[in-house]
Amino acid sequence: MKVCAISDLHGRVWIKDLNIDADILCIAGDFIPLNIQRDIPASKSWFKNKFIPALQKIDVEEIYIVGGNHDFLCEKDPKFIKDSLLGTNITYLQDEKAEFVDNTGSIYTIYGTPWCHRFGNWAFMVDEDTLKEKFSNIPKDLDILITHDPPTLGKVGTINQGYNAGYNAGNQELSNAIEDTWPRLVISGHIHTGNHDLDEVHCDSSNGRVRWCTTKFTNVSLLNENYSPVFKPAYFNFDVDHEVKFLETNN
C-alpha cells in the first residue's frame, strides 16, 4: 500500500497539481481557508463546492481527513462533514477507525483524531484531562494514526523558524498515547516548520503491551510559517507484513 500524506492546506485547492501517486491520501487537518474559518455557513459552502470537487479530481482509491485547529466547521458540525462526503471515496475521521483493503486483500487500519493541546481560542483545543480521555480511544496495532497536533517525540513538533525557533510545541498527552499503543506510522501537521524528515521511536519489545514496537512519524505540512507552499507531499509504502518505509523526503 502506497500512502501520500499532506496537511495545512489552509484553503488551497490546487491539490490535483501535486500529481499525487498513491493508493490512499491522508490529510492531517487545517484545510479550511483562514479568512472564513469562523464563518460556518461560508465554510460549509466552500467545503461542498470547492474542497470536495478538488479532492475528487485526485486519482487515489481512498482519502482520509481529520480536522485541525483552524477547521471550526469540523468541530461545530461534524455531521455536515460526514453527510457531505456520502457517496464519495473520502472519509472524515474524528476519533474513529477505518480499514483500507488493497489489491492483494491486505487490510490496513487508519485512525484519525483532531484534538490539540490548548494555547488559544482555536478549534479542537482542550485541556490535558480531555486530551487523555480522547487519546485513550486510540486502538493498539494501528497501521496509521492521523493527528493534527504533533507529538513531542522527535522533532516533528519543533518550531524551526521565527522567535520560537527550537521550541518543541508538540502534544505530550499524544506522545503518551503513542507510547502506549505504538502505531506503525503517525502523520501530523500543525507546526508548519516541524521536522519533515522521518523520525522513529522504539519501545521495549518485552513489555507485552503491543505486537509492534517501532513507530515512525513525520510532519506533513505543505506550508511554512509564512503560509507559503514550500514543502512536498510525503510518501510511504507498507509491505505485506505491514512494515512501513519512507519513500520521499518532504522538502
C-alpha positions, 0 to 999 in steps of 0.5 A, a space after each residue: 500500500 502506497 500512502 501520500 500524506 499532506 496537511 495545512 492546506 489552509 484553503 488551497 485547492 490546487 491539490 490535483 497539481 501535486 500529481 499525487 501517486 498513491 493508493 490512499 491520501 491522508 490529510 492531517 487537518 487545517 484545510 479550511 481557508 483562514 479568512 472564513 474559518 469562523 464563518 460556518 455557513 461560508 465554510 460549509 459552502 466552500 467545503 461542498 463546492 470547492 474542497 470536495 470537487 478538488 479532492 475528487 479530481 485526485 486519482 487515489 482509491 481512498 482519502 482520509 481527513 481529520 480536522 485541525 485547529 483552524 477547521 471550526 466547521 469540523 468541530 461545530 458540525 461534524 455531521 455536515 462533514 460526514 453527510 457531505 462526503 456520502 457517496 464519495 471515496 473520502 472519509 472524515 475521521 474524528 476519533 474513529 477507525 477505518 480499514 483500507 483493503 488493497 489489491 492483494 486483500 491486505 487490510 490496513 487500519 487508519 485512525 484519525 483524531 483532531 484534538 490539540 493541546 490548548 494555547 488559544 481560542 482555536 478549534 479542537 483545543 482542550 485541556 490535558 484531562 480531555 486530551 487523555 480521555 480522547 487519546 485513550 480511544 486510540 486502538 493498539 496495532 494501528 497501521 496509521 494514526 492521523 493527528 493534527 497536533 504533533 507529538 513531542 517525540 522527535 522533532 516533528 513538533 519543533 518550531 524551526 523558524 521565527 522567535 520560537 525557533 527550537 521550541 518543541 510545541 508538540 502534544 505530550 498527552 499524544 506522545 503518551 498515547 503513542 507510547 502506549 499503543 505504538 502505531 506503525 506510522 503517525 502523520 501530523 501537521 500543525 507546526 508548519 516548520 516541524 521536522 519533515 524528515 522521518 523520525 522513529 521511536 522504539 519501545 521495549 519489545 518485552 513489555 507485552 503491551 503491543 505486537 509492534 514496537 517501532 513507530 515512525 512519524 513525520 510532519 506533513 505540512 505543505 506550508 511554512 510559517 509564512 503560509 507559503 507552499 514550500 514543502 512536498 507531499 510525503 510518501 510511504 509504502 507498507 509491505 505485506 507484513 505491514 512494515 512501513 518505509 519512507 519513500 520521499 523526503 518532504 522538502 
